């Protein structure tokens, strides 16, 4: 049995699970694939692939060119980058692993504080021999807007209340009574953008949410507002965001996700002083990676033994 573990950027997979117990050839790939041709050329001989979240897509066109692939394991309970129907038609079993969302909530607040208090700029100034630069803003008494009040958005709102912020929320499926039970004020879509001092995005990427935050919404925001995205890059119209940041129509953005990942080396967000950018590390924590890789190895063992495993539907 040949097993490929993909997109292990930190080269930690082999140390976080008992791969030896599989009695298989396990190969780890730490660099991202740049195009479908490379995916097919490298992975054509593998029986099992372990995908890290949605870093490498597996559409029907890719799956059809992997004739030996019998098991595709994704870290986490779901993966929008895998064509599940195509996999089923090709008799490829697709399974998932355990997951918990608090690392992303924690990173969200790291980004909020970084943007509000200008932490990256001041840290860089000290590193270069300087001292204080810029003037940050405190969060107590400010309005925290939450786009998407699910499990993750609710946790972010709870932490905001601990900082003394006033949480408001809107999403396409949110009902006023549901927001109220969570201690959050329900507002309209336009109100969310117009009233928020910090606006944090927590919606799943879908046809309905792609481009949900566009030019209209961004230009409703206060010039002192901060936009935070740890959800998925395409929820925001990237061109519109670049425009408002260039024009300084909002105070800044703090982003962990992007339209294209890894972010191209020449992307303008890398050099914008009013943007805090991190490389999609919301779920990148040792404890969660231990769950990912442990469960992935267990899935492979169960599949090889013909036992039940966590299949995706």
Number of C-alpha atoms within 10 A of each C-alpha: 12 16 24 20 21 23 21 18 13 9 12 15 22 15 10 16 19 13 21 11 10 16 10 11 12 17 14 17 15 15 12 16 17 11 10 15 11 12 19 18 11 13 20 16 16 20 18 23 23 25 25 20 22 17 17 19 19 22 17 16 12 17 22 15 16 20 15 15 23 17 22 25 30 28 24 23 17 21 22 14 15 22 17 20 13 17 21 12 11 16 12 21 20 26 25 24 23 18 16 13 13 16 17 22 22 16 19 26 16 13 25 24 18 17 27 22 17 20 18 15 18 18 14 13 14 12 10 9 7 11 11 11 14 9 9 13 12 10 19 13 13 18 21 27 34 29 23 21 27 17 12 22 20 21 17 25 25 17 15 22 17 10 14 14 20 22 27 25 29 24 20 12 9 16 14 15 12 13 20 12 9 14 16 24 17 23 19 14 14 14 17 25 27 18 19 25 26 28 26 28 24 25 23 15 16 13 9 10 16 17 17 17 19 16 17 12 17 23 16 17 25 17 14 15 23 23 25 27 24 24 24 21 20 18 25 24 17 17 10 18 22 16 13 19 19 15 9 13 18 22 20 25 28 24 25 21 24 22 13 10 15 13 17 10 8 8 10 12 21 14 11 15 14 19 21 23 22 17 13 21 13 19 21 14 11 12 12 19 21 17 18 26 27 19 24 28 22 19 24 23 17 15 17 12 9 9 10 9 18 19 16 15 9
